[in-house]
Amino acid sequence: MFLPNGRIDHVTAPVVNIGESEREGVDASFDDHFETGFGDFDLGLNISKYLTYKYTYVDDGLSFVSEDEAGRHDVPDLRINMNIDYTYENHSIHYFANHIGAQTTWDYVDGTEDSSLYEIDEYVTYNLSYNYQTPWHGNVTLGVNNLTDEEPKFDKCGGFSSNLYSIRGRTYYLALSQNF
């Protein structure tokens, strides 16, 4: 609303939730546990595959449906997590692998959209930890995340998605806990 002198008195900006999305995909999970004379093993595999990833957006007051974004920048169409856990008496070793599929994004040259797509490589990290359960109901864990020191996958402009990748690189940790 404007005042007689032309200044703005207040603005009314209603929020309208008109967005729609279409997501289709396949998720699979496999788990197994088996005991041996030298310890127990737990195996796990989780796979998520986007088949379709569309959303609506508003431009100049009109609603549009996006292209299929599955496999595009920030929307990998394939994610895989795998774990192998080994336990023997009070000792356990945990191995975890995380895979983020390759993605494509438009290649911009001099601020204009080129007709080619730029590929952001797949990303795989591995975590490894050792845990000891103490006789006094405590836990001591020693581990390393991102064992192979993978860097985030950068797009053509040198940026990366912090929702998908960690900038930290290899990190070591020691955790102590006590149950009472």
TIVO-2410 file (N, C-alpha, C; in nm, 3 decimals):
# residues 180
REC num residu      c1      c2      c3 atome chaine
REC   1      M   0.084  -0.117   0.000     N      A
REC   1      M   0.000   0.000   0.000    CA      A
REC   1      M   0.089   0.123   0.000     C      A
REC   2      F   0.056   0.220  -0.084     N      A
REC   2      F   0.136   0.342  -0.094    CA      A
REC   2      F   0.071   0.457  -0.017     C      A
REC   3      L   0.153   0.539   0.042     N      A
REC   3      L   0.108   0.662   0.106    CA      A
REC   3      L   0.095   0.771   0.000     C      A
REC   4      P   0.026   0.883   0.031     N      A
REC   4      P   0.010   0.991  -0.066    CA      A
REC   4      P   0.144   1.046  -0.117     C      A
REC   5      N   0.250   1.037  -0.035     N      A
REC   5      N   0.379   1.090  -0.080    CA      A
REC   5      N   0.457   0.989  -0.165     C      A
REC   6      G   0.396   0.872  -0.194     N      A
REC   6      G   0.460   0.774  -0.280    CA      A
REC   6      G   0.540   0.668  -0.206     C      A
REC   7      R   0.557   0.685  -0.077     N      A
REC   7      R   0.632   0.585   0.001    CA      A
REC   7      R   0.544   0.463   0.027     C      A
REC   8      I   0.612   0.353   0.048     N      A
REC   8      I   0.540   0.229   0.076    CA      A
REC   8      I   0.503   0.225   0.223     C      A
REC   9      D   0.374   0.203   0.250     N      A
REC   9      D   0.324   0.192   0.387    CA      A
REC   9      D   0.339   0.048   0.436     C      A
REC  10      H   0.295  -0.047   0.356     N      A
REC  10      H   0.310  -0.188   0.389    CA      A
REC  10      H   0.295  -0.271   0.262     C      A
REC  11      V   0.343  -0.392   0.270     N      A
REC  11      V   0.337  -0.483   0.156    CA      A
REC  11      V   0.263  -0.608   0.201     C      A
REC  12      T   0.170  -0.652   0.119     N      A
REC  12      T   0.102  -0.778   0.144    CA      A
REC  12      T   0.154  -0.879   0.044     C      A
REC  13      A   0.216  -0.984   0.094     N      A
REC  13      A   0.272  -1.087   0.006    CA      A
REC  13      A   0.219  -1.223   0.050     C      A
REC  14      P   0.105  -1.262  -0.004     N      A
REC  14      P   0.049  -1.390   0.039    CA      A
REC  14      P   0.137  -1.506  -0.008     C      A
REC  15      V   0.143  -1.607   0.075     N      A
REC  15      V   0.217  -1.727   0.041    CA      A
REC  15      V   0.119  -1.829  -0.016     C      A
REC  16      V   0.152  -1.878  -0.134     N      A
REC  16      V   0.066  -1.976  -0.198    CA      A
REC  16      V   0.149  -2.100  -0.226     C      A
REC  17      N   0.105  -2.211  -0.176     N      A
REC  17      N   0.175  -2.337  -0.199    CA      A
REC  17      N   0.110  -2.406  -0.318     C      A
REC  18      I   0.164  -2.382  -0.437     N      A
REC  18      I   0.107  -2.442  -0.557    CA      A
REC  18      I   0.203  -2.541  -0.620     C      A
REC  19      G   0.313  -2.568  -0.551     N      A
REC  19      G   0.412  -2.658  -0.607    CA      A
REC  19      G   0.367  -2.803  -0.605     C      A
REC  20      E   0.401  -2.871  -0.710     N      A
REC  20      E   0.376  -3.013  -0.720    CA      A
REC  20      E   0.507  -3.081  -0.756     C      A
REC  21      S   0.515  -3.207  -0.727     N      A
REC  21      S   0.635  -3.281  -0.765    CA      A
REC  21      S   0.597  -3.421  -0.807     C      A
REC  22      E   0.680  -3.477  -0.890     N      A
REC  22      E   0.662  -3.615  -0.935    CA      A
REC  22      E   0.793  -3.688  -0.912     C      A
REC  23      R   0.788  -3.788  -0.827     N      A
REC  23      R   0.906  -3.868  -0.796    CA      A
REC  23      R   0.872  -4.014  -0.817     C      A
REC  24      E   0.952  -4.081  -0.897     N      A
REC  24      E   0.937  -4.225  -0.915    CA      A
REC  24      E   1.074  -4.287  -0.897     C      A
REC  25      G   1.077  -4.399  -0.830     N      A
REC  25      G   1.205  -4.463  -0.809    CA      A
REC  25      G   1.189  -4.603  -0.754     C      A
REC  26      V   1.303  -4.664  -0.734     N      A
REC  26      V   1.308  -4.800  -0.681    CA      A
REC  26      V   1.406  -4.800  -0.565     C      A
REC  27      D   1.364  -4.854  -0.453     N      A
REC  27      D   1.450  -4.872  -0.337    CA      A
REC  27      D   1.459  -5.020  -0.307     C      A
REC  28      A   1.580  -5.065  -0.278     N      A
REC  28      A   1.600  -5.206  -0.241    CA      A
REC  28      A   1.693  -5.212  -0.121     C      A
REC  29      S   1.664  -5.304  -0.032     N      A
REC  29      S   1.746  -5.320   0.087    CA      A
REC  29      S   1.768  -5.469   0.111     C      A
REC  30      F   1.892  -5.506   0.134     N      A
REC  30      F   1.928  -5.645   0.160    CA      A
REC  30      F   2.011  -5.650   0.287     C      A
REC  31      D   1.974  -5.737   0.378     N      A
REC  31      D   2.046  -5.752   0.504    CA      A
REC  31      D   2.065  -5.901   0.532     C      A
REC  32      D   2.178  -5.934   0.592     N      A
REC  32      D   2.202  -6.071   0.630    CA      A
REC  32      D   2.285  -6.074   0.758     C      A
REC  33      H   2.264  -6.175   0.836     N      A
REC  33      H   2.339  -6.196   0.960    CA      A
REC  33      H   2.375  -6.343   0.966     C      A
REC  34      F   2.500  -6.372   0.991     N      A
REC  34      F   2.536  -6.511   1.012    CA      A
REC  34      F   2.645  -6.523   1.116     C      A
REC  35      E   2.638  -6.634   1.187     N      A
REC  35      E   2.730  -6.661   1.296    CA      A
REC  35      E   2.830  -6.768   1.252     C      A
REC  36      T   2.953  -6.751   1.296     N      A
REC  36      T   3.057  -6.850   1.269    CA      A
REC  36      T   3.128  -6.881   1.400     C      A
REC  37      G   3.218  -6.976   1.397     N      A
REC  37      G   3.295  -7.009   1.515    CA      A
REC  37      G   3.395  -6.903   1.554     C      A
REC  38      F   3.421  -6.808   1.465     N      A
REC  38      F   3.518  -6.702   1.492    CA      A
REC  38      F   3.456  -6.563   1.488     C      A
REC  39      G   3.324  -6.555   1.507     N      A
REC  39      G   3.258  -6.426   1.515    CA      A
REC  39      G   3.130  -6.419   1.433     C      A
REC  40      D   3.060  -6.307   1.449     N      A
REC  40      D   2.934  -6.284   1.378    CA      A
REC  40      D   2.954  -6.178   1.270     C      A
REC  41      F   2.883  -6.196   1.159     N      A
REC  41      F   2.890  -6.102   1.049    CA      A
REC  41      F   2.751  -6.046   1.020     C      A
REC  42      D   2.744  -5.917   0.995     N      A
REC  42      D   2.622  -5.850   0.949    CA      A
REC  42      D   2.657  -5.779   0.819     C      A
REC  43      L   2.576  -5.804   0.718     N      A
REC  43      L   2.597  -5.744   0.587    CA      A
REC  43      L   2.473  -5.664   0.550     C      A
REC  44      G   2.493  -5.550   0.488     N      A
REC  44      G   2.380  -5.468   0.446    CA      A
REC  44      G   2.407  -5.398   0.315     C      A
REC  45      L   2.304  -5.386   0.234     N      A
REC  45      L   2.314  -5.316   0.106    CA      A
REC  45      L   2.183  -5.242   0.084     C      A
REC  46      N   2.191  -5.111   0.061     N      A
REC  46      N   2.074  -5.028   0.033    CA      A
REC  46      N   2.097  -4.956  -0.099     C      A
REC  47      I   1.999  -4.965  -0.187     N      A
REC  47      I   2.010  -4.904  -0.320    CA      A
REC  47      I   1.886  -4.818  -0.343     C      A
REC  48      S   1.908  -4.695  -0.389     N      A
REC  48      S   1.798  -4.605  -0.428    CA      A
REC  48      S   1.824  -4.555  -0.569     C      A
REC  49      K   1.726  -4.572  -0.656     N      A
REC  49      K   1.739  -4.531  -0.796    CA      A
REC  49      K   1.619  -4.445  -0.833     C      A
REC  50      Y   1.645  -4.319  -0.867     N      A
REC  50      Y   1.539  -4.232  -0.919    CA      A
REC  50      Y   1.514  -4.267  -1.065     C      A
REC  51      L   1.388  -4.285  -1.099     N      A
REC  51      L   1.349  -4.303  -1.238    CA      A
REC  51      L   1.298  -4.171  -1.295     C      A
REC  52      T   1.230  -4.094  -1.210     N      A
REC  52      T   1.176  -3.963  -1.250    CA      A
REC  52      T   1.188  -3.868  -1.132     C      A
REC  53      Y   1.226  -3.744  -1.161     N      A
REC  53      Y   1.234  -3.640  -1.058    CA      A
REC  53      Y   1.193  -3.508  -1.124     C      A
REC  54      K   1.066  -3.473  -1.111     N      A
REC  54      K   1.014  -3.349  -1.171    CA      A
REC  54      K   0.949  -3.265  -1.062     C      A
REC  55      Y   0.942  -3.136  -1.087     N      A
REC  55      Y   0.878  -3.044  -0.994    CA      A
REC  55      Y   0.817  -2.930  -1.073     C      A
REC  56      T   0.729  -2.854  -1.008     N      A
REC  56      T   0.672  -2.736  -1.074    CA      A
REC  56      T   0.740  -2.612  -1.019     C      A
REC  57      Y   0.747  -2.512  -1.102     N      A
REC  57      Y   0.802  -2.384  -1.061    CA      A
REC  57      Y   0.721  -2.273  -1.128     C      A
REC  58      V   0.725  -2.157  -1.069     N      A
REC  58      V   0.649  -2.043  -1.120    CA      A
REC  58      V   0.744  -1.943  -1.182     C      A
REC  59      D   0.711  -1.898  -1.303     N      A
REC  59      D   0.789  -1.796  -1.373    CA      A
REC  59      D   0.691  -1.697  -1.434     C      A
REC  60      D   0.704  -1.571  -1.397     N      A
REC  60      D   0.613  -1.465  -1.444    CA      A
REC  60      D   0.466  -1.500  -1.417     C      A
REC  61      G   0.440  -1.561  -1.302     N      A
REC  61      G   0.304  -1.592  -1.263    CA      A
REC  61      G   0.247  -1.718  -1.325     C      A
REC  62      L   0.323  -1.784  -1.410     N      A
REC  62      L   0.276  -1.907  -1.473    CA      A
REC  62      L   0.348  -2.027  -1.412     C      A
REC  63      S   0.277  -2.137  -1.400     N      A
REC  63      S   0.334  -2.259  -1.343    CA      A
REC  63      S   0.385  -2.350  -1.454     C      A
REC  64      F   0.507  -2.400  -1.437     N      A
REC  64      F   0.569  -2.488  -1.535    CA      A
REC  64      F   0.616  -2.616  -1.468     C      A
REC  65      V   0.621  -2.725  -1.544     N      A
REC  65      V   0.676  -2.852  -1.496    CA      A
REC  65      V   0.818  -2.861  -1.547     C      A
REC  66      S   0.909  -2.895  -1.458     N      A
REC  66      S   1.051  -2.903  -1.495    CA      A
REC  66      S   1.076  -3.023  -1.586     C      A
REC  67      E   1.195  -3.023  -1.646     N      A
REC  67      E   1.242  -3.141  -1.716    CA      A
REC  67      E   1.267  -3.248  -1.611     C      A
REC  68      D   1.288  -3.370  -1.654     N      A
REC  68      D   1.325  -3.476  -1.560    CA      A
REC  68      D   1.464  -3.446  -1.508     C      A
REC  69      E   1.475  -3.423  -1.378     N      A
REC  69      E   1.602  -3.384  -1.317    CA      A
REC  69      E   1.679  -3.503  -1.260     C      A
REC  70      A   1.627  -3.624  -1.270     N      A
REC  70      A   1.697  -3.742  -1.217    CA      A
REC  70      A   1.833  -3.754  -1.286     C      A
REC  71      G   1.937  -3.757  -1.205     N      A
REC  71      G   2.072  -3.768  -1.260    CA      A
REC  71      G   2.136  -3.634  -1.291     C      A
REC  72      R   2.063  -3.526  -1.267     N      A
REC  72      R   2.118  -3.393  -1.290    CA      A
REC  72      R   2.185  -3.340  -1.164     C      A
REC  73      H   2.243  -3.223  -1.174     N      A
REC  73      H   2.317  -3.159  -1.064    CA      A
REC  73      H   2.234  -3.156  -0.936     C      A
REC  74      D   2.288  -3.203  -0.826     N      A
REC  74      D   2.225  -3.209  -0.693    CA      A
REC  74      D   2.117  -3.315  -0.680     C      A
REC  75      V   2.087  -3.389  -0.786     N      A
REC  75      V   1.984  -3.493  -0.781    CA      A
REC  75      V   2.040  -3.622  -0.842     C      A
REC  76      P   2.135  -3.687  -0.774     N      A
REC  76      P   2.189  -3.810  -0.831    CA      A
REC  76      P   2.079  -3.915  -0.845     C      A
REC  77      D   2.081  -3.987  -0.956     N      A
REC  77      D   1.975  -4.086  -0.976    CA      A
REC  77      D   2.009  -4.220  -0.910     C      A
REC  78      L   2.131  -4.235  -0.858     N      A
REC  78      L   2.170  -4.360  -0.794    CA      A
REC  78      L   2.246  -4.333  -0.665     C      A
REC  79      R   2.202  -4.397  -0.558     N      A
REC  79      R   2.271  -4.391  -0.428    CA      A
REC  79      R   2.282  -4.534  -0.377     C      A
REC  80      I   2.400  -4.571  -0.330     N      A
REC  80      I   2.422  -4.706  -0.276    CA      A
REC  80      I   2.498  -4.694  -0.145     C      A
REC  81      N   2.451  -4.762  -0.043     N      A
REC  81      N   2.521  -4.773   0.085    CA      A
REC  81      N   2.540  -4.920   0.116     C      A
REC  82      M   2.659  -4.953   0.164     N      A
REC  82      M   2.690  -5.091   0.198    CA      A
REC  82      M   2.762  -5.096   0.331     C      A
REC  83      N   2.729  -5.195   0.413     N      A
REC  83      N   2.802  -5.211   0.538    CA      A
REC  83      N   2.840  -5.357   0.560     C      A
REC  84      I   2.955  -5.376   0.623     N      A
REC  84      I   3.000  -5.507   0.668    CA      A
REC  84      I   3.044  -5.488   0.813     C      A
REC  85      D   2.982  -5.562   0.902     N      A
REC  85      D   3.014  -5.552   1.044    CA      A
REC  85      D   3.058  -5.690   1.094     C      A
REC  86      Y   3.166  -5.690   1.170     N      A
REC  86      Y   3.218  -5.814   1.227    CA      A
REC  86      Y   3.228  -5.797   1.378     C      A
REC  87      T   3.175  -5.894   1.452     N      A
REC  87      T   3.178  -5.888   1.598    CA      A
REC  87      T   3.233  -6.020   1.653     C      A
REC  88      Y   3.326  -6.006   1.744     N      A
REC  88      Y   3.380  -6.123   1.815    CA      A
REC  88      Y   3.399  -6.084   1.961     C      A
REC  89      E   3.322  -6.150   2.046     N      A
REC  89      E   3.323  -6.122   2.189    CA      A
REC  89      E   3.301  -5.972   2.213     C      A
REC  90      N   3.395  -5.899   2.273     N      A
REC  90      N   3.377  -5.756   2.303    CA      A
REC  90      N   3.433  -5.665   2.195     C      A
REC  91      H   3.474  -5.720   2.083     N      A
REC  91      H   3.537  -5.642   1.977    CA      A
REC  91      H   3.448  -5.642   1.853     C      A
REC  92      S   3.447  -5.530   1.784     N      A
REC  92      S   3.374  -5.524   1.658    CA      A
REC  92      S   3.444  -5.429   1.562     C      A
REC  93      I   3.432  -5.462   1.435     N      A
REC  93      I   3.487  -5.380   1.327    CA      A
REC  93      I   3.371  -5.348   1.233     C      A
REC  94      H   3.362  -5.221   1.194     N      A
REC  94      H   3.253  -5.176   1.108    CA      A
REC  94      H   3.311  -5.109   0.984     C      A
REC  95      Y   3.263  -5.155   0.869     N      A
REC  95      Y   3.307  -5.100   0.740    CA      A
REC  95      Y   3.183  -5.050   0.668     C      A
REC  96      F   3.190  -4.929   0.615     N      A
REC  96      F   3.075  -4.868   0.549    CA      A
REC  96      F   3.121  -4.801   0.420     C      A
REC  97      A   3.048  -4.823   0.312     N      A
REC  97      A   3.077  -4.758   0.184    CA      A
REC  97      A   2.954  -4.680   0.139     C      A
REC  98      N   2.977  -4.561   0.085     N      A
REC  98      N   2.871  -4.472   0.038    CA      A
REC  98      N   2.901  -4.433  -0.106     C      A
REC  99      H   2.808  -4.461  -0.196     N      A
REC  99      H   2.825  -4.428  -0.338    CA      A
REC  99      H   2.718  -4.328  -0.381     C      A
REC 100      I   2.761  -4.219  -0.444     N      A
REC 100      I   2.671  -4.121  -0.503    CA      A
REC 100      I   2.698  -4.122  -0.652     C      A
REC 101      G   2.596  -4.149  -0.731     N      A
REC 101      G   2.613  -4.162  -0.876    CA      A
REC 101      G   2.654  -4.032  -0.943     C      A
REC 102      A   2.710  -4.047  -1.062     N      A
REC 102      A   2.750  -3.931  -1.142    CA      A
REC 102      A   2.626  -3.848  -1.176     C      A
REC 103      Q   2.648  -3.719  -1.200     N      A
REC 103      Q   2.540  -3.627  -1.234    CA      A
REC 103      Q   2.584  -3.543  -1.353     C      A
REC 104      T   2.488  -3.488  -1.423     N      A
REC 104      T   2.519  -3.398  -1.534    CA      A
REC 104      T   2.461  -3.260  -1.505     C      A
REC 105      T   2.525  -3.161  -1.562     N      A
REC 105      T   2.478  -3.024  -1.548    CA      A
REC 105      T   2.512  -2.950  -1.677     C      A
REC 106      W   2.440  -2.845  -1.705     N      A
REC 106      W   2.468  -2.769  -1.826    CA      A
REC 106      W   2.603  -2.702  -1.814     C      A
REC 107      D   2.676  -2.699  -1.924     N      A
REC 107      D   2.808  -2.637  -1.932    CA      A
REC 107      D   2.788  -2.493  -1.976     C      A
REC 108      Y   2.823  -2.399  -1.889     N      A
REC 108      Y   2.809  -2.258  -1.921    CA      A
REC 108      Y   2.944  -2.201  -1.964     C      A
REC 109      V   2.945  -2.136  -2.078     N      A
REC 109      V   3.067  -2.074  -2.129    CA      A
REC 109      V   3.040  -1.925  -2.146     C      A
REC 110      D   3.119  -1.842  -2.081     N      A
REC 110      D   3.103  -1.697  -2.089    CA      A
REC 110      D   2.961  -1.652  -2.054     C      A
REC 111      G   2.900  -1.717  -1.956     N      A
REC 111      G   2.768  -1.676  -1.910    CA      A
REC 111      G   2.653  -1.722  -1.997     C      A
REC 112      T   2.679  -1.794  -2.105     N      A
REC 112      T   2.572  -1.843  -2.190    CA      A
REC 112      T   2.566  -1.995  -2.181     C      A
REC 113      E   2.448  -2.047  -2.198     N      A
REC 113      E   2.431  -2.191  -2.185    CA      A
REC 113      E   2.477  -2.261  -2.313     C      A
REC 114      D   2.577  -2.346  -2.299     N      A
REC 114      D   2.626  -2.426  -2.410    CA      A
REC 114      D   2.529  -2.542  -2.429     C      A
REC 115      S   2.534  -2.606  -2.544     N      A
REC 115      S   2.442  -2.717  -2.569    CA      A
REC 115      S   2.492  -2.849  -2.511     C      A
REC 116      S   2.608  -2.847  -2.448     N      A
REC 116      S   2.662  -2.972  -2.395    CA      A
REC 116      S   2.636  -2.984  -2.245     C      A
REC 117      L   2.639  -3.107  -2.198     N      A
REC 117      L   2.624  -3.134  -2.056    CA      A
REC 117      L   2.761  -3.166  -1.998     C      A
REC 118      Y   2.785  -3.118  -1.878     N      A
REC 118      Y   2.910  -3.143  -1.806    CA      A
REC 118      Y   2.881  -3.252  -1.703     C      A
REC 119      E   2.969  -3.353  -1.695     N      A
REC 119      E   2.946  -3.462  -1.600    CA      A
REC 119      E   3.023  -3.440  -1.471     C      A
REC 120      I   2.951  -3.452  -1.361     N      A
REC 120      I   3.012  -3.451  -1.228    CA      A
REC 120      I   3.032  -3.597  -1.190     C      A
REC 121      D   3.156  -3.636  -1.167     N      A
REC 121      D   3.190  -3.777  -1.145    CA      A
REC 121      D   3.119  -3.837  -1.024     C      A
REC 122      E   3.109  -3.969  -1.026     N      A
REC 122      E   3.054  -4.040  -0.910    CA      A
REC 122      E   3.146  -4.018  -0.791     C      A
REC 123      Y   3.093  -4.045  -0.673     N      A
REC 123      Y   3.163  -4.017  -0.549    CA      A
REC 123      Y   3.147  -4.137  -0.457     C      A
REC 124      V   3.259  -4.191  -0.410     N      A
REC 124      V   3.255  -4.307  -0.322    CA      A
REC 124      V   3.344  -4.280  -0.202     C      A
REC 125      T   3.288  -4.300  -0.083     N      A
REC 125      T   3.367  -4.286   0.040    CA      A
REC 125      T   3.354  -4.414   0.122     C      A
REC 126      Y   3.455  -4.436   0.206     N      A
REC 126      Y   3.459  -4.553   0.292    CA      A
REC 126      Y   3.487  -4.509   0.435     C      A
REC 127      N   3.417  -4.567   0.529     N      A
REC 127      N   3.439  -4.541   0.671    CA      A
REC 127      N   3.476  -4.674   0.737     C      A
REC 128      L   3.566  -4.667   0.834     N      A
REC 128      L   3.610  -4.786   0.905    CA      A
REC 128      L   3.624  -4.753   1.053     C      A
REC 129      S   3.573  -4.842   1.138     N      A
REC 129      S   3.586  -4.818   1.282    CA      A
REC 129      S   3.604  -4.949   1.358     C      A
REC 130      Y   3.666  -4.936   1.473     N      A
REC 130      Y   3.685  -5.047   1.566    CA      A
REC 130      Y   3.620  -5.008   1.698     C      A
REC 131      N   3.548  -5.102   1.758     N      A
REC 131      N   3.479  -5.075   1.884    CA      A
REC 131      N   3.514  -5.183   1.986     C      A
REC 132      Y   3.542  -5.140   2.107     N      A
REC 132      Y   3.566  -5.233   2.218    CA      A
REC 132      Y   3.466  -5.203   2.328     C      A
REC 133      Q   3.391  -5.306   2.370     N      A
REC 133      Q   3.297  -5.293   2.481    CA      A
REC 133      Q   3.369  -5.335   2.608     C      A
REC 134      T   3.384  -5.240   2.699     N      A
REC 134      T   3.459  -5.265   2.822    CA      A
REC 134      T   3.377  -5.349   2.920     C      A
REC 135      P   3.444  -5.416   3.014     N      A
REC 135      P   3.372  -5.494   3.115    CA      A
REC 135      P   3.286  -5.408   3.207     C      A
REC 136      W   3.311  -5.277   3.215     N      A
REC 136      W   3.235  -5.188   3.304    CA      A
REC 136      W   3.128  -5.110   3.226     C      A
REC 137      H   3.074  -5.170   3.119     N      A
REC 137      H   2.962  -5.116   3.039    CA      A
REC 137      H   2.997  -4.987   2.967     C      A
REC 138      G   3.118  -4.977   2.922     N      A
REC 138      G   3.161  -4.863   2.843    CA      A
REC 138      G   3.195  -4.907   2.702     C      A
REC 139      N   3.214  -4.811   2.615     N      A
REC 139      N   3.254  -4.836   2.477    CA      A
REC 139      N   3.370  -4.744   2.441     C      A
REC 140      V   3.465  -4.799   2.371     N      A
REC 140      V   3.575  -4.721   2.315    CA      A
REC 140      V   3.572  -4.746   2.165     C      A
REC 141      T   3.561  -4.639   2.088     N      A
REC 141      T   3.555  -4.651   1.943    CA      A
REC 141      T   3.664  -4.566   1.881     C      A
REC 142      L   3.735  -4.625   1.789     N      A
REC 142      L   3.839  -4.557   1.712    CA      A
REC 142      L   3.802  -4.574   1.566     C      A
REC 143      G   3.799  -4.463   1.491     N      A
REC 143      G   3.756  -4.476   1.352    CA      A
REC 143      G   3.811  -4.369   1.261     C      A
REC 144      V   3.784  -4.390   1.135     N      A
REC 144      V   3.821  -4.294   1.032    CA      A
REC 144      V   3.706  -4.285   0.932     C      A
REC 145      N   3.662  -4.163   0.904     N      A
REC 145      N   3.562  -4.138   0.801    CA      A
REC 145      N   3.633  -4.090   0.676     C      A
REC 146      N   3.581  -4.129   0.561     N      A
REC 146      N   3.641  -4.094   0.432    CA      A
REC 146      N   3.786  -4.146   0.427     C      A
REC 147      L   3.798  -4.274   0.443     N      A
REC 147      L   3.926  -4.343   0.453    CA      A
REC 147      L   4.022  -4.308   0.340     C      A
REC 148      T   3.973  -4.294   0.218     N      A
REC 148      T   4.059  -4.267   0.102    CA      A
REC 148      T   4.074  -4.118   0.073     C      A
REC 149      D   4.024  -4.033   0.163     N      A
REC 149      D   4.039  -3.887   0.154    CA      A
REC 149      D   3.985  -3.831   0.022     C      A
REC 150      E   3.863  -3.870  -0.012     N      A
REC 150      E   3.799  -3.821  -0.134    CA      A
REC 150      E   3.756  -3.676  -0.118     C      A
REC 151      E   3.782  -3.596  -0.219     N      A
REC 151      E   3.733  -3.458  -0.221    CA      A
REC 151      E   3.592  -3.456  -0.276     C      A
REC 152      P   3.515  -3.354  -0.242     N      A
REC 152      P   3.381  -3.344  -0.302    CA      A
REC 152      P   3.394  -3.330  -0.452     C      A
REC 153      K   3.291  -3.368  -0.523     N      A
REC 153      K   3.292  -3.355  -0.669    CA      A
REC 153      K   3.245  -3.215  -0.705     C      A
REC 154      F   3.331  -3.145  -0.774     N      A
REC 154      F   3.305  -3.006  -0.808    CA      A
REC 154      F   3.237  -2.994  -0.943     C      A
REC 155      D   3.148  -2.896  -0.954     N      A
REC 155      D   3.086  -2.870  -1.083    CA      A
REC 155      D   3.181  -2.787  -1.168     C      A
REC 156      K   3.139  -2.754  -1.287     N      A
REC 156      K   3.224  -2.682  -1.384    CA      A
REC 156      K   3.273  -2.548  -1.329     C      A
REC 157      C   3.195  -2.485  -1.243     N      A
REC 157      C   3.232  -2.354  -1.190    CA      A
REC 157      C   3.311  -2.364  -1.059     C      A
REC 158      G   3.342  -2.485  -1.014     N      A
REC 158      G   3.421  -2.502  -0.893    CA      A
REC 158      G   3.341  -2.512  -0.766     C      A
REC 159      G   3.209  -2.516  -0.776     N      A
REC 159      G   3.125  -2.531  -0.658    CA      A
REC 159      G   3.091  -2.677  -0.633     C      A
REC 160      F   3.032  -2.704  -0.518     N      A
REC 160      F   2.988  -2.840  -0.488    CA      A
REC 160      F   2.864  -2.833  -0.400     C      A
REC 161      S   2.792  -2.943  -0.396     N      A
REC 161      S   2.669  -2.951  -0.318    CA      A
REC 161      S   2.701  -3.000  -0.177     C      A
REC 162      S   2.686  -2.912  -0.078     N      A
REC 162      S   2.713  -2.952   0.060    CA      A
REC 162      S   2.605  -3.047   0.112     C      A
REC 163      N   2.493  -3.061   0.041     N      A
REC 163      N   2.391  -3.159   0.077    CA      A
REC 163      N   2.436  -3.301   0.044     C      A
REC 164      L   2.527  -3.314  -0.053     N      A
REC 164      L   2.572  -3.445  -0.096    CA      A
REC 164      L   2.713  -3.479  -0.049     C      A
REC 165      Y   2.799  -3.379  -0.045     N      A
REC 165      Y   2.941  -3.405  -0.022    CA      A
REC 165      Y   2.992  -3.331   0.101     C      A
REC 166      S   3.092  -3.391   0.164     N      A
REC 166      S   3.158  -3.327   0.277    CA      A
REC 166      S   3.290  -3.268   0.231     C      A
REC 167      I   3.321  -3.150   0.276     N      A
REC 167      I   3.447  -3.084   0.242    CA      A
REC 167      I   3.559  -3.127   0.336     C      A
REC 168      R   3.526  -3.200   0.441     N      A
REC 168      R   3.622  -3.231   0.547    CA      A
REC 168      R   3.737  -3.321   0.505     C      A
REC 169      G   3.719  -3.408   0.409     N      A
REC 169      G   3.824  -3.503   0.377    CA      A
REC 169      G   3.831  -3.612   0.483     C      A
REC 170      R   3.946  -3.675   0.494     N      A
REC 170      R   3.964  -3.784   0.591    CA      A
REC 170      R   3.962  -3.727   0.732     C      A
REC 171      T   3.883  -3.789   0.819     N      A
REC 171      T   3.880  -3.746   0.960    CA      A
REC 171      T   3.890  -3.868   1.050     C      A
REC 172      Y   3.969  -3.853   1.154     N      A
REC 172      Y   3.988  -3.958   1.254    CA      A
REC 172      Y   3.908  -3.921   1.378     C      A
REC 173      Y   3.863  -4.020   1.450     N      A
REC 173      Y   3.792  -3.989   1.574    CA      A
REC 173      Y   3.813  -4.098   1.678     C      A
REC 174      L   3.799  -4.057   1.801     N      A
REC 174      L   3.801  -4.145   1.917    CA      A
REC 174      L   3.679  -4.110   2.000     C      A
REC 175      A   3.597  -4.209   2.030     N      A
REC 175      A   3.476  -4.185   2.107    CA      A
REC 175      A   3.476  -4.276   2.230     C      A
REC 176      L   3.443  -4.217   2.342     N      A
REC 176      L   3.432  -4.291   2.467    CA      A
REC 176      L   3.291  -4.272   2.521     C      A
REC 177      S   3.228  -4.380   2.563     N      A
REC 177      S   3.095  -4.367   2.622    CA      A
REC 177      S   3.083  -4.463   2.740     C      A
REC 178      Q   2.997  -4.426   2.831     N      A
REC 178      Q   2.978  -4.506   2.953    CA      A
REC 178      Q   2.829  -4.514   2.983     C      A
REC 179      N   2.778  -4.633   3.004     N      A
REC 179      N   2.639  -4.653   3.043    CA      A
REC 179      N   2.631  -4.678   3.193     C      A
REC 180      F   2.537  -4.613   3.259     N      A
REC 180      F   2.520  -4.630   3.403    CA      A
REC 180      F   2.390  -4.700   3.432     C      A
***
